[in-house]
Amino acid sequence: MSDNQNKSSNLDGDLLALDRLRNMGRHMVEQIEHGEGPAFETVVRSKGNVIFDEEGGFLRLGEKRERRKFLNLSQSKSFMQTLAVAAKTKKFIEEDLHTSIRGLYYQLKFTLGEDLDENLFDEQSESNALIEDLEAALGVKREDLHLTTDRKGVLAGPIVIKDHFAGEDVFIDGRKQGRSGWAIPSDVDNDMEIVELDAKYVLVVEKDAMWQRLNEDRFWQKEKAILITPKGQSSRGVRRLIRKLADKGLPIYVFTDCDAWGWYIYWTIKTGSMNLAYLGRDFSVPEAKFVGVTMSDIEHYDFLKKLTIKAKDVDIKRAQDMINYPWIKKHAEWERELKMVLKTKKKLEQDALQGPRLTFVGEYLREKIGKGEFLP
């Protein structure tokens, strides 16, 4: 999203999206009235245009742009498909209705009509890619286009969120969600507001089972922390919520398995991912810190030496890839951790911290957070 787009409007996300969709349509009408073929410009979303913003600390798209034209044989079908997605999402916003990206696919699949032996979309992967094209071209999030995905992620802790849903305001108290916690939706921006926050920090826990262990121990209450699990790799909704909590001034600490996959989850939260680089800082938290589990913990806690697991070939390959990422390579601490994985060919699950006693996990986290023992 460009700086100009960020500054161009103070509208809510979905109203901003509606405004830009209308402007896109007007611009194409003007092109046609001037005898030109309709076209629109977007940022190139290829890996070759992904750069690491050293100053900001996150992945973003570079300056390469491309022009999509209707009067181009190789682009005409995707151009028409993109406009169909744009028209349909405009209708969703105007009707104040939401659907999933799967729902959008079915809304558009047979748009060409029953008498034509051809679908507008044959596979959902086609419409998914064009949704991302539209996000990049308009400088909005797909959630602003009233498109949702499955909920993935859970929260507990001292926070109250006002959710304006189906015509009424619902207040969600993160301290009163029981054993299940609050299921984080895919859109945490539109019609949703944090109205009360009494936490010292946010702890992101990779695994749901470990989140449940800490939730049962009331870790969030004892530590005045927001306890979140993305249940593995973070969804867009989880990453966006973490960003919003960081913007409130809360430190973000991440707790994952001691292997390259768990660490990759951390780095996706911290710097963003290549495939969502067009969303830049909105979906990254460069100020996040890693609390564990680390290979160095094996040296510090004797019982962990007996609880390591042999790393698989895919684990080694992922570690080799990560050690070459320039944004990771510049941190000597992380280079050391990854080299230890490659040398020992071992890994460690965060669940192993329950070895001495179930409540040891909380003791471990309190000690490391209290002493500020983090990796950057």
C-alpha positions as a Python dict, from the first residue, in 0.01 Angstrom:
ca = {
    (1, 'M'): (0, 0, 0),
    (2, 'S'): (157, 329, -105),
    (3, 'D'): (200, 628, 124),
    (4, 'N'): (-29, 831, -101),
    (5, 'Q'): (-303, 571, -66),
    (6, 'N'): (-261, 566, 312),
    (7, 'K'): (-295, 946, 326),
    (8, 'S'): (-571, 980, 69),
    (9, 'S'): (-863, 903, 297),
    (10, 'N'): (-969, 872, 658),
    (11, 'L'): (-1255, 642, 565),
    (12, 'D'): (-1310, 304, 731),
    (13, 'G'): (-1153, 12, 545),
    (14, 'D'): (-1464, -107, 362),
    (15, 'L'): (-1576, 247, 270),
    (16, 'L'): (-1226, 323, 146),
    (17, 'A'): (-1239, 4, -64),
    (18, 'L'): (-1579, 108, -203),
    (19, 'D'): (-1444, 453, -292),
    (20, 'R'): (-1146, 304, -476),
    (21, 'L'): (-1358, 47, -658),
    (22, 'R'): (-1582, 327, -785),
    (23, 'N'): (-1281, 534, -891),
    (24, 'M'): (-1140, 233, -1075),
    (25, 'G'): (-1467, 197, -1265),
    (26, 'R'): (-1491, 569, -1344),
    (27, 'H'): (-1135, 571, -1475),
    (28, 'M'): (-1210, 285, -1715),
    (29, 'V'): (-1527, 453, -1839),
    (30, 'E'): (-1324, 768, -1909),
    (31, 'Q'): (-1066, 561, -2098),
    (32, 'I'): (-1337, 410, -2319),
    (33, 'E'): (-1498, 753, -2378),
    (34, 'H'): (-1160, 878, -2498),
    (35, 'G'): (-1131, 589, -2742),
    (36, 'E'): (-875, 403, -2533),
    (37, 'G'): (-879, 40, -2429),
    (38, 'P'): (-960, 0, -2057),
    (39, 'A'): (-659, -72, -1837),
    (40, 'F'): (-544, -48, -1478),
    (41, 'E'): (-207, -41, -1307),
    (42, 'T'): (-90, -264, -1025),
    (43, 'V'): (227, -351, -839),
    (44, 'V'): (422, -653, -965),
    (45, 'R'): (372, -928, -706),
    (46, 'S'): (653, -1157, -818),
    (47, 'K'): (928, -1273, -582),
    (48, 'G'): (1173, -1061, -779),
    (49, 'N'): (990, -747, -663),
    (50, 'V'): (992, -842, -292),
    (51, 'I'): (1245, -647, -88),
    (52, 'F'): (1336, -631, 278),
    (53, 'D'): (1283, -281, 411),
    (54, 'E'): (1593, -239, 629),
    (55, 'E'): (1465, 73, 800),
    (56, 'G'): (1116, -62, 870),
    (57, 'G'): (1221, -423, 933),
    (58, 'F'): (959, -592, 714),
    (59, 'L'): (910, -741, 368),
    (60, 'R'): (737, -522, 111),
    (61, 'L'): (698, -491, -263),
    (62, 'G'): (940, -280, -464),
    (63, 'E'): (857, -14, -720),
    (64, 'K'): (802, -239, -1024),
    (65, 'R'): (457, -191, -1168),
    (66, 'E'): (265, -338, -1458),
    (67, 'R'): (-31, -230, -1665),
    (68, 'R'): (-315, -475, -1721),
    (69, 'K'): (-496, -418, -2049),
    (70, 'F'): (-824, -550, -2186),
    (71, 'L'): (-703, -512, -2546),
    (72, 'N'): (-421, -759, -2494),
    (73, 'L'): (-485, -1117, -2601),
    (74, 'S'): (-277, -1265, -2319),
    (75, 'Q'): (-443, -1046, -2055),
    (76, 'S'): (-804, -1010, -2171),
    (77, 'K'): (-945, -1306, -1979),
    (78, 'S'): (-775, -1223, -1648),
    (79, 'F'): (-869, -855, -1700),
    (80, 'M'): (-1235, -952, -1739),
    (81, 'Q'): (-1212, -1183, -1437),
    (82, 'T'): (-1058, -907, -1225),
    (83, 'L'): (-1340, -668, -1315),
    (84, 'A'): (-1594, -937, -1228),
    (85, 'V'): (-1433, -975, -883),
    (86, 'A'): (-1429, -596, -842),
    (87, 'A'): (-1797, -561, -939),
    (88, 'K'): (-1907, -840, -709),
    (89, 'T'): (-1713, -715, -406),
    (90, 'K'): (-1848, -363, -466),
    (91, 'K'): (-2196, -515, -443),
    (92, 'F'): (-2106, -694, -118),
    (93, 'I'): (-1993, -369, 42),
    (94, 'E'): (-2301, -178, -75),
    (95, 'E'): (-2526, -453, 63),
    (96, 'D'): (-2321, -474, 385),
    (97, 'L'): (-2291, -850, 341),
    (98, 'H'): (-1984, -1075, 371),
    (99, 'T'): (-1884, -1404, 217),
    (100, 'S'): (-1583, -1631, 208),
    (101, 'I'): (-1336, -1638, -78),
    (102, 'R'): (-1497, -1973, -160),
    (103, 'G'): (-1838, -1806, -168),
    (104, 'L'): (-1708, -1544, -411),
    (105, 'Y'): (-1581, -1820, -639),
    (106, 'Y'): (-1927, -1977, -657),
    (107, 'Q'): (-2093, -1638, -709),
    (108, 'L'): (-1879, -1587, -1019),
    (109, 'K'): (-1824, -1938, -1153),
    (110, 'F'): (-2115, -1940, -1399),
    (111, 'T'): (-2131, -1567, -1470),
    (112, 'L'): (-2088, -1615, -1845),
    (113, 'G'): (-2435, -1766, -1864),
    (114, 'E'): (-2600, -2106, -1905),
    (115, 'D'): (-2586, -2099, -2286),
    (116, 'L'): (-2207, -2067, -2295),
    (117, 'D'): (-2001, -2381, -2250),
    (118, 'E'): (-1735, -2197, -2053),
    (119, 'N'): (-1708, -2081, -1693),
    (120, 'L'): (-1568, -1749, -1585),
    (121, 'F'): (-1358, -1943, -1333),
    (122, 'D'): (-1270, -2311, -1352),
    (123, 'E'): (-1080, -2330, -1020),
    (124, 'Q'): (-1089, -2127, -701),
    (125, 'S'): (-714, -2072, -731),
    (126, 'E'): (-791, -1841, -1026),
    (127, 'S'): (-1021, -1612, -827),
    (128, 'N'): (-792, -1622, -521),
    (129, 'A'): (-501, -1485, -724),
    (130, 'L'): (-717, -1208, -870),
    (131, 'I'): (-839, -1105, -525),
    (132, 'E'): (-474, -1049, -435),
    (133, 'D'): (-425, -854, -760),
    (134, 'L'): (-717, -633, -664),
    (135, 'E'): (-580, -580, -311),
    (136, 'A'): (-247, -470, -455),
    (137, 'A'): (-402, -249, -725),
    (138, 'L'): (-641, -70, -488),
    (139, 'G'): (-417, -64, -181),
    (140, 'V'): (-681, -229, 41),
    (141, 'K'): (-715, -559, 226),
    (142, 'R'): (-949, -832, 103),
    (143, 'E'): (-1126, -806, 439),
    (144, 'D'): (-1218, -450, 335),
    (145, 'L'): (-1380, -605, 26),
    (146, 'H'): (-1607, -804, 262),
    (147, 'L'): (-1424, -1130, 190),
    (148, 'T'): (-1352, -1362, 480),
    (149, 'T'): (-1164, -1686, 543),
    (150, 'D'): (-1188, -1954, 809),
    (151, 'R'): (-1121, -1838, 1164),
    (152, 'K'): (-788, -1965, 1293),
    (153, 'G'): (-650, -1846, 1622),
    (154, 'V'): (-767, -1800, 1980),
    (155, 'L'): (-726, -1526, 2242),
    (156, 'A'): (-762, -1486, 2619),
    (157, 'G'): (-660, -1205, 2850),
    (158, 'P'): (-740, -856, 2985),
    (159, 'I'): (-896, -704, 2676),
    (160, 'V'): (-1248, -596, 2578),
    (161, 'I'): (-1341, -575, 2209),
    (162, 'K'): (-1654, -411, 2071),
    (163, 'D'): (-1781, -601, 1770),
    (164, 'H'): (-2056, -429, 1571),
    (165, 'F'): (-2216, -731, 1408),
    (166, 'A'): (-2555, -788, 1244),
    (167, 'G'): (-2680, -447, 1355),
    (168, 'E'): (-2583, -460, 1720),
    (169, 'D'): (-2279, -400, 1939),
    (170, 'V'): (-2140, -709, 2109),
    (171, 'F'): (-1874, -670, 2379),
    (172, 'I'): (-1621, -952, 2401),
    (173, 'D'): (-1431, -977, 2730),
    (174, 'G'): (-1113, -1182, 2684),
    (175, 'R'): (-1114, -1264, 3057),
    (176, 'K'): (-1449, -1442, 3035),
    (177, 'Q'): (-1405, -1686, 2747),
    (178, 'G'): (-1355, -2001, 2954),
    (179, 'R'): (-1149, -2290, 2827),
    (180, 'S'): (-1221, -2219, 2461),
    (181, 'G'): (-1106, -1856, 2437),
    (182, 'W'): (-1224, -1607, 2176),
    (183, 'A'): (-1198, -1728, 1818),
    (184, 'I'): (-1017, -1455, 1624),
    (185, 'P'): (-1205, -1366, 1302),
    (186, 'S'): (-1039, -1298, 969),
    (187, 'D'): (-1137, -929, 982),
    (188, 'V'): (-1036, -752, 1303),
    (189, 'D'): (-1058, -399, 1159),
    (190, 'N'): (-1399, -322, 1014),
    (191, 'D'): (-1673, -272, 1276),
    (192, 'M'): (-1438, -396, 1547),
    (193, 'E'): (-1268, -185, 1814),
    (194, 'I'): (-1048, -248, 2119),
    (195, 'V'): (-1226, -53, 2395),
    (196, 'E'): (-1038, -177, 2702),
    (197, 'L'): (-682, -304, 2737),
    (198, 'D'): (-509, -377, 3066),
    (199, 'A'): (-214, -593, 2960),
    (200, 'K'): (164, -563, 2996),
    (201, 'Y'): (248, -767, 2686),
    (202, 'V'): (125, -1015, 2426),
    (203, 'L'): (242, -1377, 2427),
    (204, 'V'): (193, -1564, 2098),
    (205, 'V'): (203, -1941, 2151),
    (206, 'E'): (250, -2160, 1843),
    (207, 'K'): (41, -2459, 1950),
    (208, 'D'): (-320, -2468, 2064),
    (209, 'A'): (-247, -2748, 2314),
    (210, 'M'): (19, -2534, 2483),
    (211, 'W'): (-217, -2235, 2480),
    (212, 'Q'): (-474, -2450, 2661),
    (213, 'R'): (-212, -2548, 2920),
    (214, 'L'): (-128, -2182, 2989),
    (215, 'N'): (-493, -2080, 2981),
    (216, 'E'): (-581, -2343, 3243),
    (217, 'D'): (-297, -2209, 3457),
    (218, 'R'): (-448, -1859, 3416),
    (219, 'F'): (-110, -1740, 3290),
    (220, 'W'): (-273, -1441, 3124),
    (221, 'Q'): (-431, -1334, 3455),
    (222, 'K'): (-118, -1381, 3668),
    (223, 'E'): (102, -1200, 3416),
    (224, 'K'): (-151, -945, 3282),
    (225, 'A'): (-83, -1075, 2932),
    (226, 'I'): (-282, -1122, 2614),
    (227, 'L'): (-246, -1492, 2532),
    (228, 'I'): (-284, -1578, 2162),
    (229, 'T'): (-235, -1899, 1968),
    (230, 'P'): (-236, -1891, 1586),
    (231, 'K'): (-259, -2274, 1589),
    (232, 'G'): (52, -2304, 1375),
    (233, 'Q'): (125, -2058, 1099),
    (234, 'S'): (-59, -1731, 1167),
    (235, 'S'): (-367, -1643, 966),
    (236, 'R'): (-418, -1294, 831),
    (237, 'G'): (-663, -1210, 1110),
    (238, 'V'): (-417, -1315, 1381),
    (239, 'R'): (-128, -1127, 1224),
    (240, 'R'): (-339, -815, 1182),
    (241, 'L'): (-457, -832, 1546),
    (242, 'I'): (-100, -871, 1672),
    (243, 'R'): (-6, -564, 1466),
    (244, 'K'): (-292, -365, 1621),
    (245, 'L'): (-187, -467, 1974),
    (246, 'A'): (172, -367, 1898),
    (247, 'D'): (40, -29, 1781),
    (248, 'K'): (-119, 6, 2125),
    (249, 'G'): (234, -8, 2269),
    (250, 'L'): (234, -369, 2392),
    (251, 'P'): (555, -574, 2359),
    (252, 'I'): (505, -885, 2144),
    (253, 'Y'): (676, -1209, 2255),
    (254, 'V'): (658, -1528, 2048),
    (255, 'F'): (690, -1883, 2187),
    (256, 'T'): (729, -2173, 1940),
    (257, 'D'): (889, -2513, 1894),
    (258, 'C'): (1267, -2522, 1872),
    (259, 'D'): (1291, -2608, 1504),
    (260, 'A'): (1309, -2422, 1176),
    (261, 'W'): (933, -2452, 1119),
    (262, 'G'): (846, -2297, 1454),
    (263, 'W'): (1106, -2028, 1401),
    (264, 'Y'): (965, -1958, 1055),
    (265, 'I'): (627, -1891, 1221),
    (266, 'Y'): (803, -1630, 1433),
    (267, 'W'): (973, -1466, 1135),
    (268, 'T'): (646, -1454, 941),
    (269, 'I'): (492, -1260, 1229),
    (270, 'K'): (799, -1035, 1257),
    (271, 'T'): (882, -948, 895),
    (272, 'G'): (574, -1064, 708),
    (273, 'S'): (581, -1318, 427),
    (274, 'M'): (682, -1298, 63),
    (275, 'N'): (337, -1386, -67),
    (276, 'L'): (176, -1105, 137),
    (277, 'A'): (457, -854, 88),
    (278, 'Y'): (211, -624, -91),
    (279, 'L'): (44, -565, 248),
    (280, 'G'): (374, -459, 407),
    (281, 'R'): (376, -329, 764),
    (282, 'D'): (2, -385, 815),
    (283, 'F'): (73, -758, 847),
    (284, 'S'): (414, -758, 1014),
    (285, 'V'): (550, -680, 1361),
    (286, 'P'): (921, -594, 1334),
    (287, 'E'): (934, -512, 1706),
    (288, 'A'): (840, -871, 1803),
    (289, 'K'): (1090, -1070, 2010),
    (290, 'F'): (1145, -1445, 2040),
    (291, 'V'): (1125, -1592, 2391),
    (292, 'G'): (1184, -1955, 2301),
    (293, 'V'): (1226, -2240, 2263),
    (294, 'T'): (1592, -2216, 2155),
    (295, 'M'): (1874, -2463, 2108),
    (296, 'S'): (2056, -2270, 2380),
    (297, 'D'): (1782, -2374, 2625),
    (298, 'I'): (1912, -2730, 2595),
    (299, 'E'): (2240, -2610, 2748),
    (300, 'H'): (2061, -2418, 3026),
    (301, 'Y'): (1796, -2673, 3129),
    (302, 'D'): (1953, -3016, 3182),
    (303, 'F'): (1629, -3216, 3153),
    (304, 'L'): (1584, -3097, 2793),
    (305, 'K'): (1893, -3292, 2682),
    (306, 'K'): (1691, -3612, 2716),
    (307, 'L'): (1384, -3476, 2536),
    (308, 'T'): (1525, -3375, 2198),
    (309, 'I'): (1396, -3526, 1872),
    (310, 'K'): (1596, -3617, 1564),
    (311, 'A'): (1546, -3355, 1294),
    (312, 'K'): (1408, -3480, 963),
    (313, 'D'): (1549, -3395, 622),
    (314, 'V'): (1273, -3134, 569),
    (315, 'D'): (1369, -2971, 901),
    (316, 'I'): (1733, -2949, 793),
    (317, 'K'): (1635, -2811, 452),
    (318, 'R'): (1418, -2541, 609),
    (319, 'A'): (1701, -2443, 847),
    (320, 'Q'): (1944, -2421, 553),
    (321, 'D'): (1701, -2195, 366),
    (322, 'M'): (1645, -1969, 666),
    (323, 'I'): (2012, -1917, 744),
    (324, 'N'): (2049, -1760, 399),
    (325, 'Y'): (1768, -1507, 440),
    (326, 'P'): (1947, -1169, 470),
    (327, 'W'): (1702, -1043, 735),
    (328, 'I'): (1788, -1345, 953),
    (329, 'K'): (2153, -1375, 861),
    (330, 'K'): (2227, -1028, 998),
    (331, 'H'): (2148, -1151, 1353),
    (332, 'A'): (2444, -1348, 1496),
    (333, 'E'): (2218, -1501, 1762),
    (334, 'W'): (1989, -1656, 1501),
    (335, 'E'): (2277, -1771, 1286),
    (336, 'R'): (2415, -1954, 1590),
    (337, 'E'): (2079, -2123, 1663),
    (338, 'L'): (2036, -2239, 1304),
    (339, 'K'): (2393, -2366, 1284),
    (340, 'M'): (2331, -2569, 1601),
    (341, 'V'): (2034, -2737, 1431),
    (342, 'L'): (2245, -2816, 1125),
    (343, 'K'): (2529, -2948, 1339),
    (344, 'T'): (2336, -3157, 1594),
    (345, 'K'): (2043, -3247, 1363),
    (346, 'K'): (1815, -3218, 1665),
    (347, 'K'): (1501, -3026, 1746),
    (348, 'L'): (1281, -2970, 2050),
    (349, 'E'): (908, -2918, 2094),
    (350, 'Q'): (771, -2655, 2330),
    (351, 'D'): (568, -2937, 2487),
    (352, 'A'): (895, -3079, 2628),
    (353, 'L'): (891, -2799, 2885),
    (354, 'Q'): (618, -2995, 3062),
    (355, 'G'): (877, -3264, 3139),
    (356, 'P'): (954, -3171, 3503),
    (357, 'R'): (590, -3075, 3583),
    (358, 'L'): (297, -2936, 3388),
    (359, 'T'): (327, -2589, 3538),
    (360, 'F'): (696, -2556, 3449),
    (361, 'V'): (604, -2393, 3117),
    (362, 'G'): (473, -2088, 3298),
    (363, 'E'): (784, -2078, 3520),
    (364, 'Y'): (1007, -2095, 3211),
    (365, 'L'): (824, -1809, 3041),
    (366, 'R'): (818, -1591, 3352),
    (367, 'E'): (1193, -1640, 3401),
    (368, 'K'): (1290, -1561, 3043),
    (369, 'I'): (1052, -1267, 3006),
    (370, 'G'): (1152, -1133, 3349),
    (371, 'K'): (1522, -1146, 3260),
    (372, 'G'): (1464, -1015, 2908),
    (373, 'E'): (1622, -1325, 2754),
    (374, 'F'): (1498, -1283, 2398),
    (375, 'L'): (1627, -1339, 2049),
    (376, 'P'): (1577, -1044, 1811),
}
